[in-house]
Amino acid sequence: MRILITNDDGITAPGLRILEAIAEALAGPEGEVWTVAPAFEQSGVGHCINYVHPTMMTELAPRRFAAEGSPADCVLIAIHEVMQGKAPDLVLSGVNRGNNSAENTLYSGTIGGAMEGALQGFPAIALSQYYGPANRELEDPFEAAARHGETVIRRILEAAPKEQADYPLFWNVNFPPVPADAVKGIRLAPQGRRPGVVFGTEPHVAPSGRRFAWIKGGDQQVLTAPGTDAAVNLEGYVSVTPMRADLTDHALLARLDGFDR
């Protein structure tokens, strides 16, 4: 198996090392793991691509590259440039430092990398490690992802339908904020929404008097609706959410009979 991996925390991120180990196990001794990841942190960039200026890429080791762009840029550069015509069998994005459940999904560069892999026609999975009081101070906060990641990915690949669609399927996986031994299992779960939780700003005034604002997130320990992604994560389960890039509200579209004139 030939696997392409990327992330949004950057080429030096500890979660990327976790994903490289998972990918090596999946690929096997006859497989290949290609890493193309942002040279600098790209958290929160979503599915951004940089098409108004060139993106520098640097080979750090065989099949390992840093690119000065977004995760989606990295996937494009990998597939069309650095992999030299060798198409990946699987695209993995992560392991993100922090969850990409609920509303975080809409902002996530980790999700953006997986989405671009799917749009390019390849099976793609985004993986993120939820942080919380039970794992934040562990020697390795990623141990749940490290221990269970290979199994979850294999389960997804076995269950994924063989289909052709305008907007192909990709998968969002979030590992719960608990030690590896405390993970209760895997749950298929729709995307939820943390009630009352939105991104906001925190003002800052520099010594020069110039005004700045930090973008800040909300409380990540707030439960979403029962059975949805962040809710099952906070109950100790790995959430697996099938997704597509199609943003159309198909249910509403079907109900608006007579709207066209």
Secondary structure, DSSP 8 states (H G I E B T S, - for coil): -EEEEE-SS-TT-HHHHHHHHHHHHHH-TT-EEEEEEESS--TT-TT----SS---EEEEETTEEEESS-HHHHHHHIIIIITTT---SEEEEEEEES---GGGGGT-HHHHHHHHHHHTTS-EEEEEE---TTTTTSS-TTHHHHHHHHHHHHHHHHH------SS--EEEEEE-SS-GGG--EEEE------TT---EEEEEE-TTS-EEEEEE---TT---STTSHHHHHHTTEEEEEEE-S----HHHHHH-TT---
